C-alpha cells in the first residue's frame, strides 16, 4: 500500500511518522519522567501476583491506547570448545508493544517485533553472509513476528514450543520461580536498589527442532535445540510505582545463547559450537527514536505494518526463528 502511493523511502517514512504523530507517539513525546515521591507512590506489593502482573505489563508495553517502542543492539559470537569467542555479526531489532490491564488483575500483551543482523564494521543490515567454516555465502533470514499475543494470569506461564506431545513446556523465570507448589505464582524477583528496581527475566527452552534434517540438511544442526534469553532490567522506581503513568522506561542487559541460526547452514556434523550474544535492550523514550536507525529504515521499507497499532488480543504460542524458518523457507530437499 505504501509503495503504491509513495515512490521513495523518505515519503514512506514521513507517512509512518505522521501516523505515529496521530497516535500521540511523536519523536518529541517521550515517556513521562517527572519527579515523584517514592514514599507517596509506593503502592506496589511484589509479593502479590496482581501487582507483579501490573508491573510486567507496564514494563513490556503501555497501558495507553497507543503502543510503545523499544530497541536492542549488540553482537553475536561463535563459541567453539575452549577457544576465544569469535565475533560474527551485529544483532539489532525492535518491539512494538501494548498492554491491557483486566478487571480480574490479569494482563494481555500484544505487539510485533523484528530482528536483523549487521556487518560489524559498517553497522549496516546484511542480506548475505559468508560462512567461514563452509566457505559458502548464505542468505540471511531476518526474524519478523506480526502476531505476538499473550494473556498472563496469577500463575507463572509455561511456554509450549516444538512438539507439544513430547516436549516439556518452558517455565518462565524458572531459576527464580517458586516451584514448591503445584501452581507456580506469578512472582518476579524485583529488587529495590537506590532509586531503581532491578529485575531479571528469562526463558531457557529445550524442544524438538522444527527445521528437520530430512528437509533442511544444511540448516539443521541437532534434533533438539535449546535457545535461551536472559534480561537484567533497570527501572526507575518512581515511574513504575506511579499508576497514573501508563508505561515505564527501562534499560537492560540482554544475553542470548542458542545453536547456530538455521540460515547459517552449519549442518549437523560440521562443528560443535553455539552462539552467544550480548546486547543492550531499552525503552527510553518509548517512541520510534528508540528503534535503531538501520532497523527503522528497513522496517519502513519492507514491513511498515509492524509499526502500526495492532488489533485484537487473545493468545498465541511463542514463535522463534526456527519456527519461522520452517514455515517460510522452502526445504532444501523436496
SERO-4910 file (N, C-alpha, C, O; in steps of 0.05 Angstrom, whole numbers):
BEGIN
 pado doro    nc1    nc2    nc3   cac1   cac2   cac3    cc1    cc2    cc3    oc1    oc2    oc3
  Unk    A     17    -24      0      0      0      0     17     25      0     12     43    -15
  Unk    A     38     26     17     55     49     19     70     53     -8     73     75    -17
  Unk    A     80     30    -19     96     32    -44     79     42    -67     90     56    -85
  Unk    A     54     36    -67     37     45    -89     30     74    -88     22     86   -108
  Unk    A     33     86    -65     26    115    -62     50    132    -62     50    155    -73
  Unk    A     72    122    -51     96    138    -49    119    124    -63    121    100    -63
  Unk    A    137    140    -74    158    128    -91    186    129    -78    205    121    -91
  Unk    A    187    137    -53    214    138    -41    212    131    -11    190    133      1
  Unk    A    234    123      0    235    116     28    228    139     46    214    136     66
  Unk    A    237    163     38    232    187     53    202    192     55    192    198     76
  Unk    A    188    189     32    160    193     32    146    174     50    128    181     66
  Unk    A    154    148     49    141    128     66    147    133     95    130    129    112
  Unk    A    172    141    101    179    147    129    163    170    139    155    170    163
  Unk    A    158    190    123    142    213    131    114    204    137    101    214    156
  Unk    A    103    186    121     77    176    126     75    161    152     56    165    168
  Unk    A     95    143    158     95    129    183     97    148    206     82    146    226
  Unk    A    114    168    204    118    188    226     92    203    230     85    208    253
  Unk    A     78    210    208     53    224    211     32    207    225     17    217    241
  Unk    A     32    181    218     14    163    231     19    161    261      1    162    278
  Unk    A     45    160    268     52    158    296     46    184    310     38    184    334
  Unk    A     49    207    296     41    232    308     11    232    315      2    242    335
  Unk    A     -5    219    297    -33    217    302    -39    200    326    -59    204    340
  Unk    A    -22    180    331    -25    163    355    -15    177    381    -19    166    402
  Unk    A     -2    200    378      9    213    402     36    202    409     45    205    432
  Unk    A     50    189    390     76    177    396     97    190    378    113    176    366
  Unk    A     97    217    377    117    230    361    145    228    372    148    220    395
  Unk    A    164    236    356    192    235    365    196    254    389    215    250    404
  Unk    A    179    273    392    182    293    414    165    287    438    161    305    455
  Unk    A    153    263    439    135    257    462    146    233    477    134    211    475
  Unk    A    167    236    492    179    213    507    161    204    530    142    218    537
  Unk    A    168    181    541    154    171    564    157    192    587    177    205    589
  Unk    A    136    194    603    137    213    625    159    207    645    163    183    651
  Unk    A    173    227    654    194    222    673    195    243    694    216    250    705
  Unk    A    171    254    701    171    274    722    180    263    749    179    238    753
  Unk    A    189    280    766    198    271    793    174    266    811    158    284    814
  Unk    A    172    243    822    151    236    840    163    226    866    185    214    867
  Unk    A    148    229    888    157    220    914    153    190    916    131    180    913
  Unk    A    175    175    921    173    146    924    155    139    947    140    120    945
  Unk    A    157    155    969    140    149    992    111    152    985     94    136    994
  Unk    A    104    172    969     76    177    963     65    156    943     40    152    942
  Unk    A     82    143    928     73    126    906     81     96    910     77     81    891
  Unk    A     91     89    933    100     62    937     76     44    942     71     35    965
  Unk    A     61     38    921     36     23    924     38     -5    913     18    -20    912
  Unk    A     62    -13    904     65    -40    892     75    -60    913     96    -55    926
  Unk    A     62    -82    915     70   -103    933     79   -127    916     62   -141    904
  Unk    A    105   -131    913    115   -151    895    114   -179    906    124   -198    894
  Unk    A    101   -182    929     93   -209    939     65   -216    929     56   -239    934
  Unk    A     53   -198    916     25   -201    906     27   -206    876     36   -188    861
  Unk    A     17   -229    866     18   -234    837      5   -212    820     14   -206    798
  Unk    A    -17   -201    830    -31   -180    815    -13   -156    810    -14   -144    788
  Unk    A      2   -148    830     20   -125    827     43   -132    808     53   -115    794
  Unk    A     52   -156    809     73   -165    791     63   -164    762     77   -156    744
  Unk    A     38   -173    758     27   -172    731     24   -143    721     31   -137    698
  Unk    A     14   -126    738     12    -98    731     39    -86    723     41    -73    702
  Unk    A     59    -91    739     86    -80    733     98    -93    708    111    -79    693
  Unk    A     93   -118    704    104   -132    680     92   -120    654    106   -115    635
  Unk    A     66   -116    654     53   -104    631     62    -75    626     64    -67    603
  Unk    A     67    -61    647     76    -33    645    105    -32    635    112    -12    622
  Unk    A    120    -52    642    148    -53    633    151    -61    604    165    -48    589
  Unk    A    137    -82    596    139    -92    568    124    -76    548    130    -76    524
  Unk    A    103    -62    557     86    -47    538     76    -22    550     89     -9    566
  Unk    A     52    -13    541     40     11    551     10      6    554     -2     -7    538
  Unk    A     -1     16    576    -30     13    581    -45     36    567    -70     37    569
  Unk    A    -31     53    553    -44     74    537    -58     62    513    -56     38    508
  Unk    A    -73     78    499    -87     69    475    -69     67    451    -78     60    429
  Unk    A    -43     72    455    -24     70    433      0     53    443      5     52    467
  Unk    A     15     41    425     37     24    433     62     40    441     63     64    436
  Unk    A     81     26    453    107     38    459    128     22    443    123     -1    436
  Unk    A    150     35    438    171     22    421    197     20    437    205     38    451
  Unk    A    210     -3    434    236     -7    446    255    -19    426    246    -29    405
  Unk    A    281    -19    432    300    -30    414    321    -47    428    323    -47    452
  Unk    A    337    -61    412    361    -75    422    382    -75    401    377    -73    377
  Unk    A    407    -76    410    430    -76    392    454    -88    407    458    -82    430
  Unk    A    470   -103    392    494   -115    404    508   -133    384    506   -129    360
  Unk    A    522   -153    395    539   -170    378    534   -199    385    530   -206    409
  Unk    A    535   -217    365    534   -245    370    561   -258    363    574   -250    344
  Unk    A    569   -277    379    595   -290    377    591   -320    373    571   -332    379
  Unk    A    611   -332    361    613   -361    359    628   -372    383    650   -361    390
  Unk    A    618   -392    397    631   -405    419    637   -433    411    619   -450    408
  Unk    A    663   -440    409    672   -466    399    691   -477    420    714   -468    422
  Unk    A    683   -498    434    700   -510    454    712   -490    473    697   -473    484
  Unk    A    738   -491    478    751   -473    496    765   -450    482    782   -436    494
  Unk    A    759   -446    456    771   -425    441    759   -398    449    737   -396    460
  Unk    A    775   -377    444    765   -350    448    740   -345    432    738   -355    409
  Unk    A    720   -331    443    696   -325    428    703   -309    403    720   -291    403
  Unk    A    689   -316    381    694   -303    355    670   -285    348    648   -295    344
  Unk    A    674   -259    346    652   -241    338    643   -246    309    660   -248    292
  Unk    A    617   -250    305    607   -257    278    592   -234    265    599   -227    242
  Unk    A    572   -223    278    555   -203    266    540   -188    288    538   -198    310
  Unk    A    530   -165    281    513   -150    299    485   -161    299    477   -174    280
  Unk    A    471   -156    321    444   -166    325    427   -143    334    432   -132    356
  Unk    A    408   -134    318    392   -110    324    363   -115    318    356   -132    302
  Unk    A    346   -100    333    318   -104    328    301    -85    344    311    -67    357
  Unk    A    275    -90    344    256    -72    358    231    -88    365    226   -109    354
  Unk    A    215    -76    383    189    -86    390    169    -64    391    175    -42    400
  Unk    A    145    -70    383    122    -52    384    102    -65    403     91    -86    397
  Unk    A     98    -54    427     84    -68    448     62    -51    461     64    -27    464
  Unk    A     40    -65    467     18    -52    481      6    -72    501      6    -96    496
  Unk    A     -3    -62    523    -14    -80    545    -42    -71    552    -50    -48    548
  Unk    A    -57    -90    564    -83    -85    574    -86    -97    602    -80   -120    606
  Unk    A    -94    -80    621    -97    -89    649   -127    -96    653   -144    -78    651
  Unk    A   -133   -121    658   -160   -130    660   -171   -128    688   -156   -125    708
  Unk    A   -198   -128    691   -211   -125    716   -203   -146    737   -203   -141    761
  Unk    A   -197   -170    727   -190   -192    745   -161   -192    753   -151   -210    767
  Unk    A   -146   -171    744   -118   -169    751    -99   -181    731    -75   -176    732
  Unk    A   -110   -197    712    -93   -209    691    -86   -187    671    -97   -165    672
  Unk    A    -67   -193    653    -60   -174    633    -59   -188    605    -54   -212    603
  Unk    A    -64   -172    585    -60   -181    558    -37   -164    546    -34   -140    552
  Unk    A    -21   -177    529      1   -163    515     -2   -169    485     -7   -192    478
  Unk    A      3   -149    469      3   -153    440     24   -136    427     32   -115    438
  Unk    A     33   -144    404     53   -128    390     65   -142    366     56   -163    357
  Unk    A     86   -130    356    102   -141    334    131   -138    341    139   -124    360
  Unk    A    148   -152    326    177   -150    331    192   -157    306    182   -171    288
  Unk    A    217   -148    304    234   -154    281    263   -155    291    271   -138    307
  Unk    A    278   -174    281    307   -177    287    323   -180    262    316   -195    244
  Unk    A    346   -165    261    363   -165    238    392   -169    246    399   -169    270
  Unk    A    409   -173    226    438   -178    231    453   -157    215    445   -149    193
  Unk    A    475   -147    227    490   -126    215    520   -132    211    530   -150    225
  Unk    A    532   -118    193    561   -120    189    575   -106    212    568    -84    220
  Unk    A    595   -120    224    608   -108    247    624    -83    241    628    -66    259
  Unk    A    633    -79    217    649    -56    210    631    -32    202    636     -9    211
  Unk    A    611    -37    186    594    -15    176    569    -10    193    559     12    193
  Unk    A    560    -30    208    535    -27    223    510    -30    206    488    -26    216
  Unk    A    514    -36    180    491    -38    162    479    -66    163    493    -86    167
  Unk    A    453    -68    158    440    -94    157    451   -110    134    454   -100    112
  Unk    A    456   -136    139    466   -153    118    444   -172    108    427   -181    123
  Unk    A    444   -176     82    425   -195     69    438   -221     62    425   -241     57
  Unk    A    465   -221     61    480   -245     56    504   -246     75    514   -225     84
  Unk    A    514   -270     81    536   -273    100    554   -295     90    545   -316     82
  Unk    A    580   -290     91    599   -311     82    606   -328    106    618   -318    126
  Unk    A    599   -353    105    605   -372    126    634   -381    124    642   -394    105
  Unk    A    651   -374    144    679   -380    142    685   -410    146    707   -419    139
  Unk    A    666   -425    156    671   -454    160    664   -470    135    676   -491    130
  Unk    A    643   -461    121    635   -476     97    645   -463     72    644   -475     50
  Unk    A    654   -438     74    663   -422     51    639   -418     32    643   -414      8
  Unk    A    615   -417     43    591   -412     27    579   -386     35    578   -379     59
  Unk    A    570   -371     16    555   -346     22    525   -353     23    514   -364      4
  Unk    A    513   -347     46    485   -355     51    467   -331     53    477   -309     59
  Unk    A    442   -336     49    422   -314     52    414   -312     81    406   -331     93
  Unk    A    415   -288     91    408   -283    119    378   -282    122    364   -272    105
  Unk    A    368   -294    144    339   -296    149    332   -278    172    337   -285    195
  Unk    A    321   -254    167    313   -237    190    288   -248    203    272   -263    190
  Unk    A    284   -242    228    261   -252    243    239   -231    244    243   -209    254
  Unk    A    216   -237    232    193   -219    231    170   -232    245    161   -254    237
  Unk    A    159   -220    265    137   -231    280    114   -211    281    116   -191    295
  Unk    A     93   -217    267     70   -199    265     48   -206    286     29   -191    288
  Unk    A     52   -227    301     30   -236    317     39   -245    345     39   -268    351
  Unk    A     47   -225    361     53   -231    389     28   -225    405     19   -202    406
  Unk    A     18   -245    417     -6   -242    434     -3   -260    458      5   -283    456
  Unk    A     -9   -249    482     -7   -264    506    -27   -256    527    -34   -233    529
  Unk    A    -36   -275    543    -53   -269    566    -40   -281    591    -36   -306    592
  Unk    A    -33   -264    609    -18   -273    634    -36   -271    658    -50   -251    661
  Unk    A    -36   -291    674    -53   -293    698    -35   -295    723    -10   -291    721
  Unk    A    -47   -300    746    -32   -301    771    -14   -327    772      0   -330    792
  Unk    A    -16   -344    753      1   -368    751     23   -363    731     18   -354    709
  Unk    A     48   -369    739     71   -366    721     66   -382    696     59   -406    697
  Unk    A     70   -370    672     64   -385    647     85   -405    640    109   -403    647
  Unk    A     76   -426    626     93   -445    613     91   -440    583     69   -438    572
  Unk    A    114   -439    569    114   -434    540    115   -461    526    133   -477    530
  Unk    A     95   -466    508     95   -491    493    110   -487    467    101   -471    450
  Unk    A    132   -501    463    148   -499    439    152   -527    427    149   -547    441
  Unk    A    159   -528    402    165   -554    390    141   -572    388    120   -564    379
  Unk    A    145   -598    396    125   -618    394    110   -619    421    121   -628    441
  Unk    A     86   -609    422     71   -607    447     65   -634    459     60   -636    483
  Unk    A     66   -656    443     61   -683    454     85   -694    468     82   -711    486
  Unk    A    109   -686    461    133   -698    472    152   -678    487    167   -687    504
  Unk    A    151   -653    480    169   -633    492    158   -621    517    134   -614    518
  Unk    A    174   -618    537    166   -606    563    164   -575    559    183   -563    550
  Unk    A    141   -563    567    139   -534    564    160   -520    581    170   -531    601
  Unk    A    166   -495    574    186   -479    588    173   -462    609    155   -445    602
  Unk    A    180   -465    634    170   -448    655    185   -421    654    210   -420    655
  Unk    A    170   -399    653    182   -373    653    197   -367    679    187   -373    701
  Unk    A    221   -356    677    236   -349    701    241   -372    720    238   -370    744
  Unk    A    247   -395    709    249   -420    725    269   -417    748    264   -427    770
  Unk    A    291   -403    744    312   -401    765    302   -386    790    311   -392    812
  Unk    A    283   -368    787    273   -352    809    244   -359    817    235   -349    837
  Unk    A    231   -376    802    203   -382    807    200   -399    832    218   -415    839
  Unk    A    178   -396    846    172   -412    870    158   -438    860    134   -438    856
  Unk    A    174   -459    857    163   -484    847    155   -503    869    151   -527    864
  Unk    A    153   -494    893    147   -511    916    117   -519    916    109   -538    930
  Unk    A    101   -505    901     73   -511    899     66   -520    871     81   -514    852
  Unk    A     44   -534    868     36   -544    841     31   -521    822     39   -523    799
  Unk    A     18   -501    832     12   -477    816     33   -456    823     33   -445    845
  Unk    A     51   -449    804     72   -430    809     62   -402    807     52   -394    786
  Unk    A     63   -386    828     52   -359    828     68   -340    810     93   -343    807
  Unk    A     55   -321    798     69   -301    782     82   -280    800     72   -258    803
  Unk    A    105   -288    811    121   -271    828    149   -268    815    162   -288    810
  Unk    A    157   -244    809    182   -239    796    203   -228    816    195   -217    837
  Unk    A    229   -231    811    250   -224    830    258   -195    830    280   -188    822
  Unk    A    239   -177    837    244   -149    839    263   -142    862    260   -154    884
  Unk    A    282   -124    858    299   -114    879    300    -84    878    303    -72    856
  Unk    A    296    -71    900    298    -41    901    326    -34    910    335    -40    932
  Unk    A    341    -20    892    368    -11    897    369     18    891    366     26    867
  Unk    A    374     35    910    375     64    905    347     73    895    327     67    907
  Unk    A    348     87    872    322     96    861    313     78    838    296     86    823
  Unk    A    325     54    836    319     36    814    307      9    824    313      1    846
  Unk    A    291     -3    807    284    -31    810    303    -47    793    307    -40    769
  Unk    A    313    -69    803    328    -88    787    310   -113    783    297   -122    802
  Unk    A    309   -123    759    292   -146    753    306   -164    733    316   -154    713
  Unk    A    306   -190    738    315   -209    718    291   -223    706    272   -231    720
  Unk    A    292   -227    680    271   -242    666    284   -259    645    302   -250    631
  Unk    A    275   -284    642    289   -302    624    272   -327    617    251   -332    630
  Unk    A    280   -340    596    270   -367    590    292   -384    579    311   -374    567
  Unk    A    290   -410    584    310   -429    574    295   -453    562    285   -470    576
  Unk    A    294   -453    535    279   -473    521    296   -499    517    320   -499    518
  Unk    A    281   -520    512    293   -546    503    270   -561    489    252   -571    501
  Unk    A    272   -562    462    250   -574    447    258   -584    420    281   -579    411
  Unk    A    241   -599    407    247   -611    381    250   -590    360    234   -572    357
  Unk    A    272   -592    345    278   -573    324    259   -576    301    257   -597    288
  Unk    A    244   -554    295    225   -556    272    239   -555    245    227   -562    225
  Unk    A    264   -546    244    280   -547    220    293   -575    218    315   -579    228
  Unk    A    279   -593    206    287   -622    207    308   -629    187    312   -615    166
  Unk    A    323   -650    193    346   -658    177    337   -669    150    351   -665    130
  Unk    A    314   -681    149    305   -693    124    298   -672    103    300   -677     79
  Unk    A    290   -648    112    282   -627     93    303   -605     90    306   -594     69
  Unk    A    317   -599    112    337   -578    112    364   -589    123    372   -580    144
  Unk    A    378   -606    109    402   -618    120    424   -598    126    440   -602    144
  Unk    A    426   -576    111    446   -556    116    438   -538    140    455   -531    156
  Unk    A    413   -531    141    403   -513    162    400   -527    189    401   -514    210
  Unk    A    395   -553    188    391   -569    212    417   -573    227    438   -580    215
  Unk    A    417   -569    253    441   -574    270    437   -599    287    452   -618    285
  Unk    A    417   -598    304    411   -620    322    381   -625    324    365   -608    317
  Unk    A    374   -649    333    346   -656    335    333   -639    357    309   -631    353
  Unk    A    347   -634    378    336   -617    400    352   -591    400    376   -591    397
  Unk    A    337   -569    403    350   -542    405    344   -530    432    324   -536    444
  Unk    A    362   -512    440    359   -500    467    365   -470    468    382   -462    483
  Unk    A    351   -454    453    355   -425    454    346   -414    481    326   -424    493
  Unk    A    360   -394    491    351   -381    516    358   -352    515    377   -344    501
  Unk    A    342   -335    529    347   -307    530    345   -298    559    329   -309    575
  Unk    A    362   -279    567    365   -270    594    367   -240    596    385   -228    583
  Unk    A    349   -227    611    348   -198    613    353   -190    642    344   -202    660
  Unk    A    369   -168    645    373   -155    671    364   -126    668    378   -110    657
  Unk    A    340   -121    679    328    -94    676    335    -75    698    340    -83    721
  Unk    A    337    -49    691    339    -27    709    316     -8    704    313      2    681
  Unk    A    300     -3    724    274     10    720    271     32    742    274     26    765
  Unk    A    264     57    734    260     78    754    237     71    773    215     66    764
  Unk    A    243     71    799    222     64    818    198     83    817    175     74    818
  Unk    A    204    109    817    182    128    819    162    126    796    138    128    800
  Unk    A    172    120    772    154    117    749    139     91    750    115     91    745
  Unk    A    152     69    757    139     44    759    117     45    781     96     33    777
  Unk    A    123     58    803    104     59    825     79     76    820     59     73    832
  Unk    A     82     95    801     61    114    796     41    103    776     47    101    752
  Unk    A     18     96    786     -2     83    768    -15    102    749    -30     94    731
  Unk    A    -10    128    752    -21    147    732     -4    148    707    -12    159    687
  Unk    A     20    136    707     38    134    684     34    107    671     35     86    685
  Unk    A     29    106    645     19     82    632     40     63    622     34     41    615
  Unk    A     66     72    621     87     55    612    113     64    626    116     88    633
  Unk    A    131     45    631    156     52    645    180     50    626    182     30    611
  Unk    A    198     69    627    223     66    613    240     45    627    237     39    650
  Unk    A    259     34    612    279     15    624    303     14    606    302     21    583
  Unk    A    325      5    617    347     -5    601    356    -31    614    353    -36    638
  Unk    A    366    -49    597    372    -76    606    396    -88    591    401    -81    568
  Unk    A    409   -105    606    429   -123    593    413   -146    582    396   -157    595
  Unk    A    420   -154    557    406   -175    543    426   -195    533    443   -188    516
  Unk    A    425   -219    543    443   -241    534    427   -263    521    404   -269    529
  Unk    A    440   -275    501    426   -296    487    445   -318    479    467   -313    470
  Unk    A    436   -343    482    453   -366    473    435   -386    458    411   -389    466
  Unk    A    446   -398    438    429   -417    422    447   -433    404    471   -427    401
  Unk    A    436   -454    391    451   -466    369    455   -447    346    444   -424    347
  Unk    A    471   -455    326    475   -438    303    447   -431    291    430   -448    290
  Unk    A    444   -406    281    420   -399    267    416   -418    243    436   -425    230
  Unk    A    392   -426    236    389   -444    213    399   -432    187    409   -446    170
  Unk    A    396   -405    184    405   -393    159    435   -393    155    445   -389    133
  Unk    A    450   -399    177    479   -401    174    488   -426    159    510   -428    149
  Unk    A    470   -446    159    474   -472    145    500   -485    153    518   -491    138
  Unk    A    501   -489    180    525   -502    192    524   -532    190    544   -546    194
  Unk    A    500   -543    185    498   -572    184    499   -585    212    504   -571    231
  Unk    A    495   -611    213    495   -625    238    521   -637    247    524   -645    270
  Unk    A    541   -638    229    566   -651    235    590   -634    231    613   -642    236
  Unk    A    586   -609    222    609   -592    214    626   -584    238    650   -588    238
  Unk    A    613   -572    258    628   -561    281    611   -561    305    587   -554    304
  Unk    A    622   -568    328    608   -569    353    611   -542    367    632   -537    380
  Unk    A    591   -526    365    593   -499    377    565   -487    380    545   -501    376
  Unk    A    564   -462    388    539   -448    392    543   -418    389    565   -409    386
  Unk    A    521   -404    391    522   -375    390    518   -363    418    503   -373    434
  Unk    A    532   -341    423    528   -325    447    525   -296    439    541   -286    423
  Unk    A    506   -282    450    502   -254    444    500   -237    469    489   -245    489
  Unk    A    511   -213    466    507   -193    488    497   -167    475    509   -157    456
  Unk    A    475   -157    485    461   -134    473    452   -115    495    449   -122    518
  Unk    A    448    -90    486    432    -71    501    403    -74    493    397    -78    469
  Unk    A    385    -74    512    356    -73    507    345    -49    521    353    -44    544
  Unk    A    327    -34    509    319     -8    522    293      2    511    285     -3    488
  Unk    A    279     16    528    256     31    522    259     57    538    250     59    561
  Unk    A    271     77    525    279    101    539    259    124    534    249    136    553
  Unk    A    253    129    509    232    149    503    205    136    497    185    149    500
  Unk    A    206    110    489    181     97    482    171    104    454    150     95    446
  Unk    A    187    120    440    179    129    413    196    115    392    212     97    399
  Unk    A    192    122    367    208    109    346    237    116    348    254    104    335
  Unk    A    244    137    364    272    143    368    287    121    381    312    119    379
  Unk    A    273    103    395    286     80    408    293     58    389    308     39    396
  Unk    A    283     59    365    288     38    345    315     44    332    318     66    321
  Unk    A    334     25    332    359     31    317    353     40    289    336     29    275
  Unk    A    368     60    280    362     73    254    361     54    231    344     55    214
  Unk    A    381     35    230    382     17    207    357     -2    208    348    -10    187
  Unk    A    348     -8    232    324    -25    234    299     -9    225    283    -19    210
  Unk    A    296     16    235    273     32    228    272     36    197    250     33    186
  Unk    A    294     42    185    294     46    156    286     21    141    271     22    122
  Unk    A    296     -2    150    290    -27    137    260    -35    141    247    -44    122
  Unk    A    250    -31    165    222    -37    171    204    -19    155    184    -29    144
  Unk    A    210      6    153    193     24    137    193     16    108    173     17     94
  Unk    A    216      7     98    218     -2     70    203    -28     65    189    -30     45
  Unk    A    206    -48     83    196    -75     77    172    -83     93    155    -98     82
  Unk    A    169    -73    117    147    -82    134    135    -59    151    135    -61    175
  Unk    A    124    -38    138    115    -15    153     92    -22    172     87     -7    191
  Unk    A     77    -43    166     55    -51    184     64    -58    212     48    -57    230
  Unk    A     90    -66    215    100    -73    241    100    -49    260    100    -53    285
  Unk    A     99    -25    250    100     -1    266     72      8    275     69     26    292
  Unk    A     51     -4    263     24      5    268     13     -6    295     23    -26    305
  Unk    A     -7      8    305    -21     -3    328    -35    -29    319    -47    -30    298
  Unk    A    -33    -49    336    -45    -75    329    -74    -77    338    -83    -60    354
  Unk    A    -88    -96    328   -116   -101    336   -119   -129    347   -105   -147    340
  Unk    A   -139   -132    364   -144   -159    376   -124   -166    398   -101   -156    398
  Unk    A   -132   -183    416   -115   -191    438   -110   -221    437    -93   -229    421
  Unk    A   -124   -236    453   -121   -265    450    -95   -277    460    -81   -264    476
  Unk    A    -89   -301    450    -65   -316    459    -54   -331    435    -69   -345    421
  Unk    A    -28   -329    431    -15   -345    411      9   -359    423     20   -350    443
  Unk    A     17   -382    411     41   -395    421     66   -378    413     66   -366    392
  Unk    A     86   -378    430    111   -363    423    122   -373    397    121   -397    391
  Unk    A    133   -354    382    145   -361    356    174   -352    355    180   -329    361
  Unk    A    192   -370    348    220   -364    347    230   -366    318    215   -372    300
  Unk    A    256   -361    315    268   -362    288    265   -389    275    260   -391    251
  Unk    A    269   -411    290    267   -438    278    239   -444    268    236   -455    247
  Unk    A    219   -436    283    191   -440    274    186   -423    248    175   -434    229
  Unk    A    195   -398    249    191   -381    225    206   -392    201    195   -391    179
  Unk    A    230   -401    205    246   -412    183    232   -436    170    231   -438    146
  Unk    A    223   -454    187    209   -478    177    184   -472    162    176   -486    144
  Unk    A    171   -450    170    146   -442    157    150   -427    131    135   -429    112
  Unk    A    172   -411    130    175   -392    108    197   -399     88    196   -389     65
  Unk    A    215   -417     94    237   -423     76    232   -450     63    227   -470     77
  Unk    A    233   -451     37    229   -476     23    249   -497     32    273   -490     36
  Unk    A    241   -522     34    260   -544     41    283   -546     20    279   -540     -3
  Unk    A    306   -554     30    329   -558     12    325   -584     -4    334   -586    -27
  Unk    A    310   -603      8    303   -628     -5    273   -631     -5    261   -632     16
  Unk    A    262   -633    -29    233   -636    -31    224   -665    -32    200   -670    -33
***
